[in-house]
């Protein structure tokens, strides 16, 4: 299985530090009162989310023609894949090449 990496995280979304108080524990050892955890807010433009949904809805869930051909080959006993072919496909998938 190959994952389509063409869908990137939206550029408009980002991490935004909205509030911290106190100092780092290494600088202020022993004083923990008044410290609050950092907060992070992720924001994505609603239009970007809708565009991503539209892009995904246009992709087929299955490549039905390939599934049908593979089923037929398996049923006829003609589908043979060597361990070398499997290893090459796994390596290609991990490296991101075709």
C-alpha positions in Angstrom: 0.0 0.0 0.0 1.3 3.4 -0.8 0.2 6.5 1.0 -0.3 9.7 -1.1 2.0 12.3 0.4 0.8 15.1 -1.9 -1.6 16.3 0.8 0.5 18.5 3.0 -0.3 20.1 6.3 -1.9 23.5 5.6 0.6 26.4 5.6 -1.9 28.6 7.4 -1.9 26.3 10.4 0.8 26.6 13.0 1.7 26.5 16.5 1.1 29.6 18.5 2.3 30.1 22.0 -0.5 31.9 23.8 0.7 32.1 27.4 3.4 31.0 29.8 4.1 32.2 33.3 7.0 31.6 35.6 10.5 30.5 34.6 12.0 27.2 33.7 12.5 24.8 36.7 16.2 24.7 36.1 16.4 28.5 36.6 13.9 28.6 39.5 14.4 25.4 41.4 12.2 24.9 44.4 9.6 27.5 43.4 6.7 25.8 41.6 3.9 28.0 42.8 2.6 30.3 40.1 3.7 28.1 37.2 1.1 27.1 34.7 1.6 24.8 31.7 2.2 26.2 28.2 -0.9 26.3 26.0 -0.9 25.7 22.3 -3.7 26.5 19.8 -3.8 25.1 16.3 -5.8 27.1 13.8 -6.7 26.1 10.3 -8.7 28.3 8.0 -12.1 26.8 7.5 -11.7 27.2 3.7 -8.5 25.1 3.8 -10.3 22.3 5.6 -13.1 22.4 3.1 -10.6 22.3 0.2 -8.8 19.3 1.8 -12.1 17.5 2.2 -13.0 18.2 -1.4 -9.6 16.9 -2.6 -10.0 13.7 -0.6 -13.5 13.1 -1.8 -12.2 13.1 -5.4 -9.9 10.2 -4.7 -11.1 6.7 -5.2 -11.3 4.5 -2.2 -10.1 1.5 -4.2 -8.6 0.9 -7.6 -11.4 -1.5 -8.5 -9.8 -2.6 -11.8 -6.6 -3.6 -10.0 -8.5 -5.4 -7.2 -10.6 -7.4 -9.8 -7.5 -8.4 -11.7 -5.7 -9.5 -8.6 -8.7 -11.5 -7.4 -8.9 -13.3 -10.7 -5.2 -14.1 -10.7 -5.4 -15.5 -7.1 -8.5 -17.5 -8.0 -6.8 -19.0 -11.1 -3.6 -19.7 -9.1 -1.5 -17.4 -11.3 -0.6 -14.8 -8.6 2.9 -15.5 -7.5 5.1 -12.9 -5.8 8.7 -13.7 -4.8 10.1 -12.7 -1.4 12.5 -10.4 -3.3 9.7 -8.5 -5.0 8.0 -8.1 -1.6 11.2 -6.8 0.0 11.8 -4.4 -2.9 8.3 -3.0 -2.7 8.6 -2.6 1.1 12.0 -0.8 0.7 10.5 1.5 -2.0 7.5 2.3 0.1 9.7 3.2 3.1 12.1 5.3 1.0 9.2 7.1 -0.7 10.2 6.1 -4.2 7.9 4.6 -6.7 
